Amino acid sequence: MKNYNRDLLLLYNIDVYSEDLLQHQVECLHQLLGNVESNEAFCKAHELAIRSKITNKPKKILKSIDHPQLKPFHFLINKN
């Protein structure tokens, strides 16, 4: 099993899951979370409002979140 930098809590029935099946499930969860936590998925789910205009450009969104705080009059809007 690869060493991932995250903690997962997986509840399972010890009678049903073997060690190999459990490792497979953990690998699938890491792959699923890796897809969801990507920059592409983040940019699809957010838009950036700068004063009076709204942009969906991934390059501008990623550039704005590189800083610990957004600049004044920059707002990150979740589309969900």
C-alpha positions in Angstrom: 0.0 0.0 0.0 1.3 3.5 -0.9 1.8 6.0 1.9 -0.8 8.8 1.4 -0.7 12.0 3.4 -4.3 11.8 4.7 -6.3 10.1 7.4 -9.2 7.9 6.4 -11.7 6.3 8.8 -13.1 3.2 7.1 -15.7 1.1 8.9 -16.2 -2.4 7.8 -17.4 -5.8 8.9 -14.4 -8.0 9.7 -16.2 -11.2 8.6 -16.9 -9.8 5.1 -13.7 -8.0 4.2 -10.3 -9.8 3.7 -7.1 -7.9 4.0 -6.7 -7.8 0.1 -10.2 -6.5 -0.4 -9.7 -3.8 2.3 -6.5 -2.6 0.6 -8.3 -2.5 -2.7 -11.1 -0.4 -1.2 -8.6 2.0 0.4 -6.8 2.4 -3.0 -10.1 3.1 -4.7 -11.0 5.8 -2.1 -7.6 7.5 -2.5 -8.0 7.5 -6.3 -11.6 8.9 -6.0 -10.4 11.6 -3.6 -7.5 12.5 -5.8 -9.9 13.2 -8.7 -12.2 15.3 -6.6 -9.4 17.3 -5.0 -7.7 18.3 -8.2 -7.3 21.9 -9.4 -9.5 21.2 -12.4 -12.4 20.1 -10.2 -11.9 23.1 -7.9 -12.0 25.5 -10.8 -15.2 23.9 -12.2 -16.9 24.3 -8.8 -15.9 28.0 -8.2 -15.9 31.3 -10.0 -14.0 34.5 -9.1 -15.7 37.9 -8.7 -13.5 40.9 -9.1 -15.4 44.1 -8.3 -18.0 44.2 -11.1 -16.9 41.2 -13.3 -17.1 37.5 -12.8 -14.6 35.1 -14.3 -14.5 31.3 -14.8 -10.9 31.2 -16.1 -8.9 28.5 -14.2 -5.7 30.4 -14.4 -7.1 33.5 -12.6 -8.9 31.4 -10.0 -5.7 29.4 -9.2 -3.6 32.6 -9.1 -5.9 34.3 -6.7 -6.0 31.3 -4.2 -2.2 31.1 -4.1 -2.2 33.8 -1.5 -3.2 33.1 2.1 -6.0 35.8 1.8 -7.8 37.0 -1.2 -7.1 40.6 -2.3 -9.7 43.3 -1.5 -12.8 43.1 -3.6 -11.9 39.6 -4.8 -14.6 37.0 -3.9 -14.5 33.3 -4.5 -18.0 32.0 -5.2 -18.9 28.3 -5.0 -21.3 27.3 -7.8 -22.8 24.5 -5.7 
